[in-house]
Amino acid sequence: MGRLVPAVTRALDILELFLDGDGTLSAPDIVRKLQLPRTTVHELVTTLAARSYIVQVPGQPGRYRLGVRPYQLGSRYAEQLDLAAEGQQVARSVAETCDETVHVAILEGTDVIYIAKVDSTHAVRMVSAAGRRLPAHCTSVGKMLLASLPDVELTSRIPDNADLVAMTPNSITEPGALREALAEIRSRGVAVESRESNPDVSCVAAPVRDRTGQVVAALSISVPMIRWSDERRVELEQLAAKGAVELSERLGHRSVGG
């Protein structure tokens, strides 16, 4: 691996400062935050401004905000994103960590569609396939995605008199009970389903967000009941959440404190 170039590192440090606060900075602000010499900051700021990475704030002499160039670069990055491809890579990493089956799914109507999947290497494992469609209310990914919908949209998709299909005896079939489950999921930030879509499998799921913060997918880990326990559930909830955050960051989402 090559040597890092200090001047480039400092310039990037300056640009990343604009991600916090009100998005404007003065040269003294940068000196204080990065503990760099004033002359160095002045030269870097002048260079970044000359290349349209930062611009002066109108009516506020000496203060800067991000220019058009970072937006252009971000737009090009967003154009190249492929949720399925990025999801497959993250799912593979999560599966290598836990050796269980990992899915990434999206919501379509009242169903989920699996767009990425990596299998466990265990002889006993969940059998599924990318492209498969299941009722959202019977799966952890589906419940996670439903829980992320505004109330009005949720009601339009699943009205109070909806007839919810049961995939197993444990499936939720009453809209009222589903809404209670979704409220708990919202408060916890992760979804769990135990034998609701498969009598021999339990799953956990976490939300995946795009650069605007909108939930666009969910990542789940599926485990046969022979390897399921409360301790394992807690462990996998944390791992699913971590994987979902990684995929969200690949899609341009910036986590709080990130």
N, C-alpha and C positions, 0 to 999 in steps of 0.2 A: 504494500500500500504506500502511495506517495506521501510526501510531506505536506501538511496543511500550510497554506499561504496566510500568514498573519493578517495582511491588509484585507484580503478577501473575507476572512473570518470576522474581522471587526466591522466591515461594511454590512455583512449579513446580520451581525448582532444589532447594528443600528436599525436595519429594516424591521427586525423582529420586535423591537421596542414599540413600534407603531401598532402592534396587535393589542396592546393594553391601553387602559385609560380612555381618553376621548379621541385618541388617534392623532393627536398633534403633539409636537415636541419642539423645543428650542435647543440650540447648541449647548447651552449650560445644562439643560435637562440631561442630554446625552452624556456629557462629561461626568455628571454626578452619578448617573445610573450605571455607567460602564467603567468608571474610574480610569478614563483615558486622558491623555494630555490634550489641552485645548487646541493646540496646533494640529494634532492628528485628527481630531473631530472636525475641525474646520475644513481640512483638506478632503476628508471622506464625504462630508455633507455637500461640499461644492461639487465633487465628482458625481455623487448620486443625483443631485439636482440637474447637473448638466446632461445626464442620461435619462431624465424623466422618471427616475425611481421615486423621487420625492419632489414636491413643489411647495412654494411658499403659500401660507394661508392668506387669502385676500383680507386686507384690513388689519392683519396682525404681523407686522414686521418682525422678522427673526424667528417666526414659528413655521414649522413645516408639517405637511401631511403626505400620505402616500400619493404618488403620481399614477399616471396611466399605465406605465410599463408593468408593474406587478399585476395589475388587473388583466393585461393582455396575456401574460404568462400563465396566470391562474385559469383564464378562459381556455387556453390551449390545452392545459393539463386536464380540465374537466371534459373537453371534447374527446380525449383519449381514454377516458375511464370506461371500464366494462364491468358492471356489477357482478356478472356471473364469473368472469375470469378472476377478478379480485377476490370474490367470495371463495372460489375454489382454492386459491392459494392460502387464504387464511384458514379455511376449513382443514386443509392438509396439515397446517402447523398445529392447530388445536388437536386434531386426531392423533398426531404423533406424540403429543403430550399426555393424553388420557387414554389412548388406544380404545376409544369408543367411536361409534358412528356419528358424524357431524354433518349437519345440513345447513344450508342457507336458503331461505324461502321468501317469497313475496306474496302479497295479498291481491287476489283478483275476485271481486264481488264478495262472496261469503266463503270462498275457498282459498287455500294456499297452494302455491305451485313451487316445488323444489327446483331451484336453479343451480344448485351446487351440492355435491355430496362426496364425502370420503368415508370409506368403510373402516370398521374396526378389523384388526387382524385376528380377533378371537374366533374360535370355531362357532360359539354361540353369539350371534349378533343380530341386530335389526336388519331385515332385508327390505330394501327400497330402491328407488332409482330417481335420478334427476329427471325432471319433467312430470313427475307424478303429481296428481291433484288430490287433495283431501279436504273435507269440511274444516274450516278454520277453527270452529269452536271445540273440536275434538283434539287439537294438537297444541303443544306449547308454543310453537312459532305462530300459529294462527291466533291464539289468545293474546300473545304479546302484541301482534299487529292490530287486532281488534281493540285492545286496550289503549292503543295510541291514537285511535280515531277520535275526532270531536264527537260530542254526544249526539248532535243532530245527524251526522253522517252515520254513526253507529246505528241509530234508530231507523234510518232509511234502509240500511242493509239488513238489519235484524229487528223488525218491529216486535212489539210486545206480544202479538199473536202468532209469531213465527213458529213453524213446525221444525224443530231441530232434530236431525237424524241422529240415531245412536249407533256408533260403531262397535261399542262394547257395553256391558251393563254399567260401567263406570262413567260413560259419556254424559255430559250435561245436556239435558233435553228441554229445559225450561228457560226462556229468555230472561226471566227475573233472576234465576240462579246464576246464569251466565254473567249478568251485569254485576252481581255481587262479586263473582270471581274476578272479573276485569277490574273492579275497583281496588281489590287487594293487589292485583298485579301492578297497577299504576303506583300504588304506595310503596311496593317493594322494588320495583324496577326490573324484576325478572319474573318469568312465568314457569310454572311447573305443571305437568300433567302426569298422572299416575294411572296407567292402563286404560286411558280414555280412547285411544285410537288403536291400540293393540293390547290384548289381555296379558301379554308377557313383557311389555316394555314400558318404562317411564322416561320422561324427557324434561330437560330444562331449556330455557331459551332467554335471550337478551336482545334488545333492540339495536338495529343498525341505522345510523343517521347519515344523511348527505350533508353537503357543505352548508345548507340553509338551516340545518338542525331538524329537518323533517325525518320521521321514521320511514324508511323505504324498504326495509327488509328485517329479518330476524335470523339469528344464528342459534341453532339448537344442538344439544348433545343427547343422544338416545342410548339408553342402557337397559339391557335385559334385567328382569327382576332378580335373577340369581346374583347379580353384582350390585344391586340397589340397596341403599341404607340411608339413614338420615345424615350420617357423616359423609357418605359419598355424594349425596345431594348437595350439601353445602359446598363441598370441594368443586363440584361441577358447575354450580351456579357462579362461583367466582371465576372459573375458567371460561365459561360461556360469556360472561360479562367482559372479561379481558379481551377475548377474541372479537366480540362485537365492537369494542372500542377501537381495536386495531383496524378492523374493516371500515369503520366509520372514518377514521383518520385517512385511510387510503382514498376514501371518497371525498375528502376535503373538509370533513368536520373537525372543528377544533374543540377539544374537550375543555371543560372548565379547569383552569389552572394549567392547561397545556401550553 
